[in-house]
């Protein structure tokens, strides 16, 4: 790893991410019934490879707002990576019913079989 990446760029990125995480966590404290900060915090955790924490936050986001298509898409991605096709397709279909077919297209493109299709 280069000096610039290790000594300059990564610390700045880490600092910015930590600040964004703190902002989203504070938003959750202020308004725990709003799905948006859970989704945003999950995306930040995903960039840090904190997949289990991201999964929990995304599940909370869709519990709070079942039509949160972006959260369903992220869940479909996580479940596809974990080879849980049934869960991936469940969330892909939920996103599609909210008007966003990106997860369905992703699963089809990567040949993830839909267990509900028979």
N, C-alpha and C positions, 0 to 999 in steps of 0.2 A: 504494500500500500504506500502511496506517495506521501511525502511530508504534508503537502497541501490538503490532501484528503483526510489524513489522520489527525493533523494538528490544527487545521483551520475549518475545513468544511464540515466534518462530522460533529465537532462540538457545537457549531452554530445550529446545525439541523437538530441535534439532540435538545438544545436549549429551546428552540422554537416549538418542538413537539411537546416538551414538558410544559411549556406555557399553555399550549392549546389543550392539553389534557387537563390542566388545572382549571381552565375556563369552562370546559364541558362538565367537569365534576361539580363545579360551583353552580352551573345552570341546573343540574339534576337536583342539587340541594334546594335551590330556589323554587323549582317547579318539577317535582318528581312525577307528575302525571303527563308531562310532555315527552313524546317519543323521540323527538329530534336530537336532544343531547345524548341519549343512549346510542342512537345510530352513529352520530359523529364521533363519540368516544370509542365506539367499537372500531371504526375505520382507523383511528389513530393507533389503537392497540394492534390492529392487523399489520400496520407498517412496522411494528416492533416485534412481530412474530409472537404475539400474546393471543393466540387463537382461542384458547378456552375462555379467557375473559371476554374476548370479542363476541364469542358465541352467546354467552350469557346475556350480554348487553343487547345484542340483536334480538334474542328471544323476548326480552323485556320490551323492546321497541315495538315488536309486532303484537305483543299482548296488549300494550297500551293503544296501539293504532293498527288494527288488523289490515288496513288498506295501505300501509307504508310499503310501497312497491320496492323502493331501493333497499330497505332492510331485508325484505324477502329475497331479493336478488343476491345480496351478500350471504344470506343463509344458504341459498342454493349452491353458491360457490364453495362455501366451507364444507357443506355436506358432500358435495361431489368429490372434493379432495379427500375426504374421509371415507370415500367409497360407500356412502349411505345413499344409494340411488332413490329409495323411497322418500326420504326426507328432502333430498335435493329437488325432486320433482314436485313434492307437495308445496314447497316454497316457490318454485318456478311457476306453478299454476296459480298460486295466490298472487304473485306479482302480475301475471298476465291478466287475472281477473280485475286487477286495479289499473290495467291499461299499459303495462310495460312487459313486452314479450322477450326482452333481452336474455333472461335466464333460460327460457325455453329454447331459444336459438342457440345459446351456449351449450346446453346439454345435448341438443341434437347434433351440433357440429362436432362435439367430442365423443359422440356415440354412447352416451349414457342411456342405457335402456330404461324405459318408463315401466316400472312394475305394474302400474295400474292399466297399462295398455293391453295387457294379457299376453 
